[in-house]
Amino acid sequence: MRVVWLLLVAAFVAILNETTMAIAIPELNATLGIPPELGQWLTSAFMLTMAVVIPTTGFLLQRFTTRQVFIAAMSAFSLGTLICLVAPGFPLLLIGRIVQAGGTGIMMPLLMTTMMNVVPPHRRGAMMGRVGLVISLAPAIGPTMSGIVLDSLGWRWLFGIVLPIALISLALGIKWMTNLGETTHAPIDVLSIVLSALAFGGIVFGLSQLGGGHGGEAASSSGSSELSWAFIAGGIVFLALFVWRQLGLQKKNDALLDMRVFTSKNFVVAVAIMAVVALAMFGTFSLLPLFLQNVLGLPATEAGLVLLPGSILMGLLGPVMGRIYDARGPKTLLVPGSIMIVVAMFLYSRASVDTPVWLLVVTQIVMSLGLAGSFTPLFSASLGSLDRHLYSHGSAALNTLQQVFGAVGTAVLIGIYSSRLHAGEQQGLDAAAAGGPGAQAAFTLAACIALVPVVLAFFVKKPEEDEASGHHGGH
């Protein structure tokens, strides 16, 4: 179990690093003297690299030992953090972020695959609850920590704080990490990697441009929006080619991402819910700090603190949710959880300049409770529905879709907010008056999308129920 805890710490550091940047970008733009559409690349390039790396992890985890993969991922992450820490200007900072993302992309699938292999089925919920804790606590602490560090120490300390923790994780990994599962000598299919990079990279890049970064400058010109759609369309074409290639390769068990994971109905339903929840969550977590800072006029530290109570609660409840899942199955948690997410979204869609901050804190707590009730059963039920040799591919598919739909959510919500903001500013309104209606429109759309998981939640089964009826994994 030591291995699992090591992976949890490493994943926590990686996700924490990803979420500290959102609030830091405006400060970096000002300090480095770069325009917002360039600064946004510190986030876009990171997401792009993740979208390219994650689909390959199913293959990597079968080809190399757990220890090799962990040490490679943590070394890349530590090196990237060091480059960012000492970067004299934007180009090197961007390179550091890309190197960091290479390590981060491997971390989550590695954690989930290892957990599925090590933890017996009856304890999976409890362990996945701890994964939920990591996934929820890191994004919660990220913006708050970022705000405090930026207001008091300066942006380099964002990397200065993360680096020692990363190096300690790496050192402990070299000492304690053991190898789990069997490795295969599957030949690597270069064409699959190229198609995967063009497919997921194109879609995520197109979407991030469509959202116009975090300022909307890019979205306001029609030419760039046509270019964004071209990238998305191209990505979809390459995605079709990638899937076609995998279907051919999996007959020989050589696929980069084995598509047989999608033959399990339970996996497909759980992953579909996860994708929509990711869309709503990442979109909200990107838009909310903008709303709090630009419309309500809160400083960075206070904006971060609004998210904190809900997120701490969500983190603490992770293991509890896991125990409930082990005892009662997924529906007990998923149905109320998905309803709470919708309720929170509708409350956000009514928020305006006059909304008291305490009400937003309460709304975020409701949202966090809903997310806590959703993550644990979704992780456990989706991967638990697969045959053992498909765990690494299932985990890669799950994380890839989470990343892509997170990018969709961010792009769509920020895009709606930005376009309304610019329209209002052209009519002579200030940022607060112009941004309010934009945020309301974006949250209303998110609330409507979030209704989908409420319906699907009734169809998720606990994998042991499948086993009991004798057709495991939907085969």
Secondary structure, DSSP 8 states (H G I E B T S, - for coil): -HHHHHHHHHHHHHHHHHHHHHHHHHHHHHHHT--HHHHTHHHHHHHHHHHHHGGGHHHHHHHS-HHHHHHHHHHHHHHHHHHHHH--SHHHHHHHHHHHHHHHHHHHHHHHHHHHHHS-GGGHHHHHHHHHHHHHHHHHHHHHHHHHHHHHT-THHHHHHHHHHHHHHHHHHHHH----S--------HHHHHHHHHHHHHHHHHHHHHTTTTT-HHHHSHHHHHHHHHHHHHHHHHHHHHHHHHHHHGGGT--SS-GGGGG-HHHHHHHHHHHHHHHHHHHHHHHHHHIIIIIS---HHHHHHHHHHHHHHHHHHHHHHHHHHHHH-SHHHHHHHHHHHHHHHHHHHT--TT--HHHHHHHHHHHHHHHHHHHHHHHHHHHHTS-GGGHHHHHHHHHHHHHHHHHHHHHHHHHHHHHHHHHHHHTT--HHHHHHHHHHHHHHHHHHHTHHHHHHGGG---HHHHHHTT-GGG-
